């Protein structure tokens, strides 16, 4: 009896321990089962929410044009981070094939997007000619940006004879008519350089209200005035100097110089001379010669007064006199030597302009 009691006592704790382990394992399996069921339920809900389609993961390309091309079936956001013409960010995701189908059905935005992918080299087998085809179609469907980029692509990436100038101007005018500011500026610029001043003025006037002074169209409105036999509007005159000094537009420099008052004849002559040297344009060169002639006539009359003012110690008058003596068309060796003496005397008086001219003339003539 004692032996049996002892055996039963030894086995009781073992049964109880096994039961606890079994219950613990069962609880663990239950938690795993619940987790798996929850995951399946979440996946089912997501697929149901997305219309039963496998979600497409979008990728945004780097800013540089050397990025990996888009392959058929891959997707990009409808609005690219590097797209300068995007009005807003959109979350819609379309593949190239979907865009092609949409474009064929007459969706202008899809045609533009495909054209932009080809233009920015962000699609497999990118082609500027394909970009032109899509931009042309987008333009025909009323996409203002498509009209503008159609011309930009022609000018930058296609042969000069790819399309006549009239086609480009027509596309730019349409871009402007559809309300795209850059298209308007480009239309005015092209019309001006194509010699259609009357139409250019119509588009420039429409684009340049009275209070606007920064638009490129306003600058060309100022440039058009002399071509049409009109005076440059006072409100636009500051744009001529800006267009000349900052943008280096020859037509702006010419118009600015021609509008200078008589007392600034030296500045006018210098600008026209520089235009002639840089462009070799007969129009500017003829104007430069005429300006030099007029300046010399004026300075010949003023020479006695400049000489007297110089004797009284007016350094500015001395500089003008020396420049006239050195550069007028009939100058002699005596005139040149006198100019050199004036520059030397000014330098001895520590006049910086006089010293600069003294050094220059010593280098030129070894004096």
Residue pairs with C-beta under 8 A, 6 or more apart in sequence:
46 55
47 53
47 54
56 75
56 93
56 95
58 75
58 76
58 77
58 93
59 74
59 75
59 76
60 76
60 77
60 80
60 81
61 67
61 68
61 76
61 80
61 81
61 82
61 122
63 81
63 82
65 120
65 121
65 122
66 121
67 122
69 121
69 122
69 123
69 124
69 125
69 126
70 76
70 96
70 117
70 122
70 123
70 124
71 124
72 95
72 96
72 97
72 124
73 95
73 97
74 95
74 96
75 93
75 94
75 95
76 93
76 117
76 122
77 89
77 90
77 91
77 92
77 93
78 90
78 91
78 92
78 93
78 94
78 113
79 86
79 88
79 89
79 90
80 86
80 116
80 120
80 122
82 120
83 116
85 116
85 145
85 149
94 102
94 110
94 113
96 114
96 117
96 123
96 124
99 110
99 113
99 114
100 110
100 114
102 110
103 110
103 111
103 114
103 134
103 137
103 138
106 141
107 141
108 137
108 138
108 141
108 142
108 143
108 146
109 138
109 143
111 134
111 135
111 137
111 138
111 141
111 143
111 146
112 134
112 135
112 138
112 143
112 145
112 146
112 149
114 123
114 130
114 134
115 130
115 131
115 132
115 133
115 134
115 135
115 137
115 138
115 146
115 149
115 150
115 153
116 122
116 131
116 149
117 123
117 126
118 126
118 127
118 128
118 130
118 131
118 134
119 128
119 131
119 135
119 149
119 153
119 157
128 153
128 157
128 158
129 158
131 149
131 153
131 157
132 150
132 153
132 154
132 158
132 162
134 146
135 146
135 147
135 149
135 150
135 153
136 146
136 150
137 146
138 145
138 146
138 147
138 150
139 146
139 147
139 150
139 171
139 174
139 175
142 178
143 178
144 174
144 175
144 178
144 179
144 180
144 183
145 175
145 180
147 171
147 172
147 174
147 175
147 178
147 180
147 183
148 171
148 172
148 175
148 180
148 182
148 183
148 186
150 171
151 168
151 171
151 172
151 175
151 186
154 162
154 163
154 168
155 168
165 190
165 194
168 190
169 187
169 190
169 191
169 194
169 196
172 183
172 186
172 187
172 190
173 187
173 203
174 183
175 182
175 183
175 184
175 186
175 187
176 183
176 184
176 187
176 203
176 207
181 207
181 215
184 203
184 206
184 207
184 217
185 207
185 215
185 216
185 217
187 203
188 200
188 203
188 204
188 207
188 216
188 217
188 220
188 221
189 216
189 220
191 197
191 199
191 200
191 203
192 200
192 220
192 223
192 224
192 251
197 224
197 227
197 228
198 228
200 220
200 224
201 221
201 224
201 228
203 217
204 217
204 218
204 220
204 221
204 224
205 221
207 215
207 217
207 218
208 215
208 217
208 218
208 221
210 235
212 218
213 235
213 236
213 238
213 239
218 236
218 239
219 236
219 239
219 240
219 242
219 243
219 249
219 252
221 233
221 236
222 232
222 233
222 236
222 237
222 239
222 240
222 255
223 240
223 243
223 251
223 252
223 255
224 230
225 231
225 232
225 233
225 236
226 232
226 255
226 258
232 240
232 255
232 259
237 259
239 252
240 252
240 255
240 256
240 259
241 252
241 256
242 252
243 249
243 251
243 252
243 253
243 256
244 252
244 253
244 256
244 257
244 271
250 275
250 278
250 279
250 281
250 284
253 271
253 274
253 275
254 272
254 275
254 283
254 284
254 287
256 271
257 267
257 268
257 271
257 272
257 275
257 287
257 291
258 268
258 287
260 267
260 268
262 298
265 291
265 294
265 295
265 298
266 295
266 320
268 291
268 295
269 288
269 291
269 292
269 295
272 284
272 287
272 288
272 291
273 288
273 291
273 292
275 281
275 284
275 287
275 288
276 284
276 285
276 287
276 288
292 329
293 329
296 324
296 328
296 329
299 306
299 320
299 324
299 328
300 324
300 328
302 320
303 321
303 324
305 317
306 317
306 318
306 320
306 321
306 324
307 321
309 317
309 318
310 317
310 318
310 321
310 342
315 346
315 349
315 351
315 353
315 354
318 342
318 345
318 346
318 354
319 342
319 346
319 353
319 354
319 357
321 339
321 342
322 338
322 339
322 342
322 343
322 346
322 357
323 339
323 357
325 331
325 335
325 336
325 338
325 339
325 342
326 335
326 336
326 339
326 340
326 361
328 335
336 365
337 367
339 361
340 358
340 361
340 362
340 365
340 367
342 354
343 354
343 355
343 357
343 358
343 361
344 354
344 358
345 354
346 353
346 354
346 355
346 357
346 358
347 354
347 355
347 358
361 367
